[in-house]
Amino acid sequence: MTFDVQRLGPADLDLLLCLQERIRSTLPDPSVFQTSTPEFIAYCLADGGRCYRVVHDGEPVAYRMVYFPRDRPFNLAKDTTLPAVQYDAVAHWDTVAVMPAWRGHGLARLMNLRALGDLADSGVRHVFATSSPANPHGVRTLMEAGFQPVALVEKFGGRLRFLLYRPYPEPWAAPPARRLGPTRSAESAESAESAELIVPFSATDELARAFRDGWSGAGLRFDGPDGARLRMLRRPLPFRVGPR
């Protein structure tokens, strides 16, 4: 089965708007899909980002948008102490959407790989993304692209989201191989500097406390179709998360 990842340009605004609407209309509850405005998409299609679609047998089936927020109000770096002088070096992994019939074919991974390669000449050094703790499969796809959860933040009208970060071009250093038992928790490991935590996605208070205490995500373990736990380590970040 062949999938073609294509980069889109300013002339493709109507094409991308049409694909966005097709995907939204196929969902059981279209209201859960947050659509992008034509103005935002046009910005990303021009010099404000990167946009891609996946085509199978001549039919578009997925798209991915990367956003360069620069000094605009919605820059995820503003949730951190990253200096404002570096805002031009920030990219967001923004919307990704796949036609329901084509989910499970790794299309997000294909677009992530292409988009990461295309950033080489962009000056980007910091890449951020958000994902819901209720969507562990989406978090896994981002982590496979080199992102790691570094905080829990409220976005999109107060919804709780992981803030994920990836340095660029070099990814995170590989985490140490040492592992503790699968039931290790924040309470039982907080005194061990080289230890790891294993925290359920559902334990959002415990996750938030661990992030505040200097832990960040390093791996993911699935408990079943919908349940997951985050493996956390203490690793240095180029910023702090929270008020400046």
C-alpha positions in Angstrom: 0.0 0.0 0.0 1.5 3.3 -1.1 1.1 6.7 0.5 2.5 9.9 -0.9 3.4 12.7 1.5 3.1 16.0 -0.3 4.1 19.5 0.9 1.5 22.1 0.2 2.0 25.8 -0.7 0.0 29.0 -0.7 -2.0 28.0 -3.8 -3.4 25.0 -1.9 -5.6 26.8 0.6 -8.9 25.7 -0.9 -7.6 22.1 -1.2 -6.6 22.0 2.5 -9.9 23.7 3.6 -11.8 21.0 1.7 -9.8 18.2 3.2 -10.3 19.7 6.7 -14.1 19.8 6.2 -14.2 16.2 4.7 -12.4 14.8 7.8 -14.6 16.8 10.2 -17.8 15.7 8.5 -16.9 12.0 8.8 -16.5 12.1 12.5 -19.3 10.6 14.8 -19.3 13.9 16.7 -17.9 16.7 14.4 -17.9 19.2 17.2 -14.9 17.5 18.9 -12.7 18.5 15.9 -11.1 21.9 16.3 -11.0 23.4 12.8 -8.5 26.0 11.7 -9.5 29.3 10.2 -8.7 30.1 6.5 -6.5 33.0 7.8 -4.5 30.6 10.0 -4.1 28.0 7.3 -3.0 30.6 4.8 -0.4 31.9 7.2 1.0 28.3 7.7 0.9 27.6 3.9 3.0 30.8 3.3 6.1 31.6 5.4 4.3 30.9 8.7 4.8 27.2 8.8 4.7 23.9 6.8 1.6 22.0 5.6 1.4 18.5 4.2 -1.2 16.0 3.0 -1.1 12.3 2.4 -2.5 10.9 -0.9 -3.5 7.3 -1.5 -4.5 6.3 -5.1 -5.1 9.9 -5.9 -7.3 10.6 -2.9 -6.2 12.9 0.0 -6.6 11.0 3.3 -4.7 13.0 5.9 -2.9 16.3 6.6 -0.5 17.8 9.1 0.2 21.5 9.9 3.3 22.9 11.4 3.1 26.5 12.8 5.8 29.1 13.4 4.2 31.3 16.1 7.0 33.8 16.3 5.9 36.6 18.7 2.2 36.0 18.2 0.1 35.6 21.4 -0.3 31.9 21.1 3.2 30.7 21.3 3.6 27.6 23.6 7.1 28.9 24.5 5.3 31.6 26.5 4.2 28.9 29.0 8.0 28.5 29.7 10.9 30.7 30.6 12.4 30.4 27.1 13.7 33.9 26.3 11.6 36.0 24.0 14.6 36.5 21.7 14.3 32.8 20.8 10.6 32.9 19.8 11.5 33.1 16.2 13.2 29.7 16.6 10.0 28.0 17.9 7.7 25.7 15.9 4.5 24.1 16.9 3.4 20.6 15.8 -0.2 21.9 15.2 -3.1 20.1 13.6 -2.9 16.5 12.4 -6.0 14.8 11.0 -6.6 11.5 9.3 -9.7 10.2 7.6 -11.2 7.6 10.0 -11.0 4.8 7.4 -7.2 5.3 7.1 -6.3 5.5 10.8 -3.9 2.8 12.0 -1.7 3.1 8.9 1.0 5.2 10.4 0.2 8.3 8.4 0.9 10.7 11.2 4.4 9.1 11.6 5.0 9.6 7.8 4.1 13.2 8.0 6.1 13.8 11.1 9.2 12.3 9.5 8.8 14.5 6.4 8.1 17.7 8.5 11.1 17.2 10.7 13.4 16.9 7.7 11.9 20.0 6.2 12.8 22.1 9.3 16.5 21.8 8.6 16.7 25.2 6.8 14.1 27.0 9.0 16.2 28.2 11.9 13.9 26.3 14.3 15.6 25.1 17.5 12.6 24.4 19.8 9.5 22.4 18.8 6.4 22.2 21.0 3.2 20.3 20.8 0.1 19.6 23.0 -1.9 16.4 23.4 -4.7 15.3 25.7 -3.9 12.8 28.5 -7.1 11.1 27.3 -5.4 10.4 23.9 -2.4 8.1 24.8 -2.1 7.0 21.2 -1.6 10.6 20.0 1.0 11.1 22.8 2.8 8.0 21.6 3.0 9.2 18.0 4.5 12.5 19.2 7.0 10.7 21.4 8.0 8.5 18.5 8.9 11.7 16.7 11.2 12.7 19.6 8.8 14.8 21.7 8.6 14.3 25.5 5.9 15.6 27.9 7.3 18.3 30.1 4.2 19.7 31.8 0.5 19.7 32.1 -1.1 23.0 31.0 -4.6 24.3 30.5 -5.3 25.2 26.8 -8.3 25.6 24.5 -10.8 27.0 27.0 -9.4 25.3 30.1 -8.8 21.8 28.7 -5.9 19.9 30.3 -3.1 19.1 27.9 0.4 17.7 28.0 2.9 20.2 26.9 5.5 18.3 24.8 8.9 19.5 23.8 11.5 18.4 21.3 14.9 20.1 20.8 16.0 20.5 17.2 17.8 19.4 15.2 19.4 17.0 17.7 16.7 15.0 19.6 16.8 14.3 23.3 19.7 12.2 24.6 18.8 8.6 25.1 17.4 7.9 28.6 19.4 5.6 30.9 18.5 2.0 30.7 17.9 1.6 34.4 14.3 0.6 35.2 12.3 0.1 38.4 9.3 -2.0 38.9 6.1 -1.2 37.0 4.3 -0.1 40.1 6.8 2.6 41.1 5.1 5.9 41.9 6.0 9.5 42.5 5.6 9.0 46.3 8.0 6.0 46.4 10.8 7.4 44.2 10.9 11.1 44.9 14.1 10.8 46.9 16.1 8.9 44.3 17.8 11.3 41.8 18.6 8.5 39.3 15.2 6.7 39.7 12.3 6.8 37.4 8.6 7.3 38.0 5.7 5.4 36.4 2.6 7.5 36.6 -0.8 6.7 35.1 -2.2 9.2 32.5 -5.4 9.2 34.6 -3.4 10.5 37.7 -3.3 14.1 36.4 -2.6 15.6 39.9 0.3 13.2 40.4 1.6 14.0 36.9 1.4 17.7 37.4 3.2 17.5 40.8 6.0 15.3 39.2 6.5 17.9 36.3 6.7 20.7 38.9 9.3 18.7 40.8 11.6 18.5 37.7 10.5 15.2 36.1 9.7 14.8 32.4 8.4 12.1 30.2 10.8 9.5 28.7 8.6 6.6 27.7 5.1 5.2 27.6 3.5 1.9 28.7 0.1 0.8 27.7 -2.2 -1.0 30.2 -4.9 -1.8 27.6 -6.7 -0.3 24.7 -7.1 3.1 26.4 -5.0 3.1 29.6 -1.4 4.2 29.6 1.4 5.2 32.1 4.1 7.7 31.6 7.7 6.8 32.4 9.4 9.9 33.9 13.0 10.8 34.5 14.8 13.8 35.9 16.5 15.5 32.9 17.6 19.1 32.3 15.4 21.4 30.2 16.5 24.6 28.4 13.7 26.4 30.3 11.4 26.2 33.3 7.6 25.7 32.8 5.4 28.2 34.5 5.3 31.9 35.3 8.4 33.8 34.5 
